[in-house]
Amino acid sequence: MDQNAEILKNAISGSLRIIEQDREKEIISRRFGLNGTKETLEQIGEMLSITRERVRQLEKAILIRLQISAEENQIPELAAAEKILIRNLTETGRVSRLSDLADKIYGRTTTASERTGIYFIATFSKSLTVVEENDRYNAAIGIADYGDSHALKGRVDEIVKIIKENKAPLTIDELDNKLNYEHPDHIKAVASISKLLATLNGLWGLAKWPAVNPKNIRDKIFVILEAKHEPMHFSDIANEIKESSFKRKNVTIQAIHNELIKDPRFVLIGRGIYALSNWGYKKGTISEIIKAVLEKADGPLTREEIVKQVLHARKVKETTILLNLQNKQLFKKVDKNSYTLA
């Protein structure tokens, strides 16, 4: 077994030894999921034939007893475990989402019981503070000197507020310019506690924003094109999605093509090549694009000027533009090299 894992296991065992009654050990083990699955107050109450409220009271009393024992150094195995946790928290900005901290300590993706074991130790350690998981926050652990649970939540809420007010995703460096932290990585550690935020490609935004948390194929296409900042063929978009860090990326080229056709955010500007409409591209045939160019002009335009402006809106061959320009029902030749609307 890895040394860190052994130290943490010993700290958990040493802490449980403080609890004398088997029923109380059972309650703590089941509430924290130390032996596998974390259980609710109701589940434990049904198993022990006591009320939910009684389970809650017993849990609180046990944790208070453990806190006192920790303060009086009655759990000798705890000091080494605290040292591991504090060292790793110092490297990540004095606070960390529980899953990130556990994976860092173990050097791999951890199991639920390994994560809850760390959380259990931090719950009664005088050197550590915990943020309980709920709808707004992920379970997290911080160094006690950095602030209690309320203070940590306040830091998280401040970052959420700044992003909301900005109304668009921000990079960590941009957040750093608006906040007062020792290092940008500390902002990242605090932001990761929030369930209201998501991050993608170095950007942090609200979890409901497709730019940082795309949930369907169309949103993923949009993110890919935004990141590339240039038109792409639909097959290249499919490949980019497959190689991305998206949670679900097994998509077919046909599915990509179908979504590109249906969504007004995407404009076909060449054979299989798509761009974003917010880049200034508009839907329409080459003749319609030429017509729009001439309507915008104060007077006739040269063949070269028309070709130049159309190529800004479409990726096609010059000959295709010139061929469409010969449509006498739409365009009139003013002189040898200039055209206007018919």
C-alpha positions in Angstrom: 0.0 0.0 0.0 1.1 3.5 -0.8 2.6 5.4 2.3 0.1 8.2 2.2 -2.8 5.7 1.9 -1.4 3.7 4.9 -1.1 6.9 7.0 -4.6 8.0 6.2 -6.0 4.5 6.9 -4.2 4.4 10.3 -5.7 7.9 11.2 -9.2 6.6 10.4 -8.7 3.5 12.5 -7.2 5.4 15.3 -10.1 7.8 15.3 -12.7 5.0 15.3 -11.0 3.5 18.4 -12.0 6.6 20.3 -15.6 5.7 19.8 -16.4 3.0 22.3 -19.9 1.8 21.4 -20.3 -0.4 18.3 -23.6 1.3 17.4 -21.9 4.7 17.3 -19.0 3.4 15.2 -21.7 2.0 12.9 -23.4 5.3 12.6 -20.2 7.2 11.8 -18.9 4.6 9.3 -22.2 4.6 7.5 -22.7 8.4 7.5 -19.3 9.0 6.0 -19.3 5.9 3.8 -16.1 4.6 5.3 -16.9 1.0 4.4 -18.4 1.8 1.0 -21.7 3.6 0.4 -22.6 6.8 2.3 -26.0 6.5 3.9 -28.7 9.0 4.9 -30.0 9.6 8.4 -33.2 7.9 7.4 -31.4 4.7 6.2 -29.3 4.4 9.3 -32.3 5.1 11.5 -34.3 2.3 9.9 -31.4 -0.1 10.2 -30.9 0.7 13.9 -34.7 1.1 14.7 -34.2 4.7 15.9 -35.5 8.0 14.5 -33.7 10.2 12.0 -33.3 12.9 14.6 -31.7 10.5 17.1 -29.2 9.5 14.5 -28.4 13.2 13.8 -27.9 13.8 17.5 -25.7 10.8 18.0 -23.6 11.8 14.9 -23.1 15.3 16.3 -22.1 14.1 19.7 -19.6 11.6 18.3 -17.9 14.3 16.1 -17.7 16.7 19.1 -16.1 13.9 21.1 -13.6 13.3 18.2 -12.8 17.0 18.0 -12.0 17.1 21.7 -9.9 14.0 21.4 -8.0 15.5 18.5 -7.4 18.8 20.4 -6.1 16.8 23.4 -3.8 14.8 21.1 -5.5 11.5 22.0 -5.4 10.3 18.4 -1.6 9.9 17.8 -2.1 8.7 14.2 -3.9 11.9 13.3 -0.8 14.2 13.2 0.8 12.4 10.3 -2.5 12.4 8.3 -3.0 16.2 9.0 0.6 16.8 7.7 -0.2 15.1 4.4 -3.4 17.0 3.9 -1.9 20.4 4.9 1.1 19.9 2.6 -1.1 19.1 -0.4 -3.5 21.9 0.4 -0.6 24.4 0.6 0.4 23.4 -2.9 -3.1 24.0 -4.3 -3.9 27.3 -2.6 -4.8 26.3 0.9 -8.2 25.0 -0.2 -9.3 22.2 -2.6 -12.4 20.4 -3.8 -12.4 17.0 -2.0 -12.1 14.9 -5.1 -9.1 17.0 -6.5 -7.3 16.8 -3.1 -7.8 13.0 -2.8 -6.6 12.3 -6.3 -3.6 14.5 -5.7 -2.7 12.7 -2.5 -3.2 9.2 -3.9 -1.7 10.0 -7.3 -4.7 8.5 -9.2 -8.5 8.6 -9.5 -9.7 7.7 -6.0 -12.7 5.7 -4.9 -15.7 7.2 -3.0 -14.6 5.6 0.3 -11.0 7.0 -0.1 -12.4 10.5 -0.6 -14.9 10.2 2.3 -12.1 8.9 4.5 -10.2 12.1 4.0 -13.3 14.2 4.6 -13.9 12.3 7.8 -10.5 13.1 9.1 -10.8 16.8 8.2 -14.3 17.0 9.9 -12.8 16.9 13.4 -9.3 18.1 12.8 -8.4 21.4 14.5 -6.0 22.2 11.6 -8.6 21.8 8.8 -12.0 23.1 7.8 -14.6 21.5 5.6 -17.3 22.7 3.2 -20.2 20.4 3.2 -21.6 19.4 -0.2 -25.0 20.8 -1.3 -26.7 22.3 -4.4 -24.2 25.2 -4.6 -20.9 23.8 -3.3 -18.8 20.7 -3.9 -17.4 19.0 -0.8 -14.1 20.8 0.0 -11.3 21.0 2.5 -9.2 23.9 3.5 -6.5 24.9 6.0 -8.3 26.2 9.1 -6.0 29.3 9.2 -7.4 30.2 5.7 -10.9 30.6 7.1 -13.9 28.6 8.3 -16.7 27.1 6.1 -18.5 30.4 6.0 -15.4 32.3 4.9 -14.6 29.8 2.1 -18.1 29.9 0.8 -17.9 33.7 0.8 -14.8 33.5 -1.5 -16.6 31.1 -3.8 -19.6 33.4 -4.0 -17.5 36.4 -4.8 -16.0 34.7 -7.9 -19.5 33.6 -9.0 -20.8 37.1 -8.6 -17.9 38.6 -10.7 -18.6 36.1 -13.5 -22.3 36.7 -13.4 -21.8 40.5 -13.7 -19.3 40.0 -16.6 -22.0 38.1 -18.5 -19.4 36.1 -20.3 -16.7 33.5 -19.3 -13.4 34.8 -17.9 -9.9 33.3 -17.8 -8.2 32.9 -14.5 -5.8 35.8 -15.3 -8.8 38.0 -16.0 -10.3 37.0 -12.7 -7.0 37.6 -11.0 -7.1 41.2 -12.2 -10.5 41.7 -10.5 -9.5 39.8 -7.2 -6.8 40.0 -4.6 -5.2 36.6 -4.4 -1.6 35.6 -3.9 -1.6 33.5 -7.0 -4.0 32.7 -9.9 -4.0 29.0 -9.0 -5.6 29.9 -5.7 -8.5 31.4 -7.6 -8.8 28.2 -9.6 -8.9 26.1 -6.4 -11.7 28.3 -4.9 -13.7 28.4 -8.1 -13.7 24.6 -8.4 -15.7 24.4 -5.2 -18.7 26.0 -6.8 -21.3 23.8 -8.5 -22.6 27.0 -10.2 -19.4 27.3 -12.3 -17.8 25.2 -15.0 -14.5 25.5 -16.9 -13.5 24.6 -20.4 -10.4 25.6 -22.5 -9.1 27.9 -19.8 -12.4 29.8 -19.4 -14.6 29.9 -16.3 -18.3 30.7 -16.6 -21.6 29.7 -15.2 -22.4 26.0 -15.5 -25.5 26.9 -17.5 -23.5 28.6 -20.2 -22.8 26.4 -23.3 -19.4 28.1 -23.8 -18.0 26.3 -20.8 -20.4 23.5 -20.3 -21.8 22.3 -23.7 -24.5 19.7 -23.2 -25.5 18.9 -26.8 -23.9 18.6 -30.2 -24.8 22.1 -31.3 -23.2 23.7 -28.3 -20.1 21.6 -28.8 -19.8 22.7 -32.4 -20.1 26.3 -31.3 -17.4 25.9 -28.7 -15.0 24.3 -31.3 -15.6 27.0 -33.9 -15.2 29.8 -31.2 -11.9 28.2 -30.1 -10.6 27.9 -33.6 -11.7 31.5 -34.6 -11.9 30.4 -38.3 -14.3 28.5 -40.6 -14.0 24.7 -40.6 -15.2 21.7 -42.6 -17.8 19.7 -40.8 -15.6 16.6 -40.9 -12.8 18.5 -39.1 -15.3 19.7 -36.5 -16.3 16.1 -35.9 -12.6 15.2 -35.4 -12.0 18.1 -33.0 -15.0 17.0 -30.9 -13.7 13.4 -30.7 -10.3 14.7 -29.5 -11.7 17.3 -27.1 -12.2 17.1 -23.3 -16.0 17.1 -23.6 -17.7 14.5 -21.4 -19.6 13.0 -24.3 -17.7 13.1 -27.6 -18.7 10.0 -29.6 -20.5 11.7 -32.5 -20.8 10.8 -36.1 -19.9 13.1 -39.0 -23.5 12.9 -40.2 -24.9 14.0 -36.9 -22.5 17.0 -36.9 -23.6 17.9 -40.5 -27.3 17.7 -39.5 -26.9 20.0 -36.6 -24.9 22.6 -38.6 -27.7 22.7 -41.1 -30.5 23.3 -38.5 -28.8 25.9 -36.2 -28.9 29.5 -37.3 -25.6 30.2 -35.5 -23.8 28.3 -38.2 -23.4 29.6 -41.8 -22.4 27.5 -44.8 -19.7 29.5 -46.6 -18.2 26.9 -48.8 -18.4 23.3 -49.8 -18.9 21.7 -46.4 -17.3 24.7 -44.7 -19.1 26.4 -41.8 -18.6 29.7 -39.9 -20.3 31.4 -37.0 -23.0 34.0 -37.9 -21.7 36.3 -35.2 -18.5 36.6 -37.2 -20.5 38.6 -39.8 -21.3 35.8 -42.1 -24.8 35.6 -43.5 -26.8 32.9 -45.1 -27.6 33.0 -48.9 -26.5 32.0 -52.3 -23.5 33.6 -54.1 -25.9 35.7 -56.1 -27.6 37.0 -52.9 -24.2 37.8 -51.4 -23.2 39.8 -54.6 -26.6 41.6 -54.5 -26.1 42.5 -50.8 -22.6 43.9 -51.6 -23.9 46.1 -54.4 -26.9 47.3 -52.4 -24.5 48.4 -49.7 -22.2 50.3 -52.2 -22.9 53.9 -53.2 -22.5 53.1 -56.8 -21.0 50.6 -59.3 -18.2 48.4 -58.1 -15.3 46.9 -60.1 -15.2 43.1 -60.7 -12.2 42.9 -58.4 -13.9 44.8 -55.6 -17.0 42.6 -55.8 -14.9 39.4 -55.7 -12.9 40.7 -52.8 -16.0 41.5 -50.7 -17.8 38.2 -51.6 -14.7 36.2 -50.5 -15.0 37.8 -47.1 -18.3 36.1 -46.8 -17.8 32.9 -48.7 -15.0 30.4 -49.3 -15.5 29.8 -53.0 -13.5 30.1 -56.2 -13.3 33.4 -58.0 -14.7 31.8 -61.1 -17.9 30.9 -59.2 -18.4 34.6 -58.2 -17.7 35.8 -61.8 -20.1 33.2 -63.1 -22.9 34.4 -60.8 -22.1 38.0 -61.8 -23.2 37.2 -65.3 -26.8 36.9 -64.2 -28.3 39.8 -66.3 -31.6 39.7 -64.4 -29.8 40.7 -61.2 -26.7 42.5 -62.3 -26.0 45.1 -65.0 -22.6 45.8 -66.5 -21.9 49.5 -66.4 -18.7 49.6 -68.3 -15.9 47.1 -69.2 -15.0 46.3 -65.6 -17.8 47.6 -63.3 -21.2 46.3 -62.2 -24.4 47.5 -60.5 -27.8 46.1 -59.7 -30.1 45.5 -62.7 
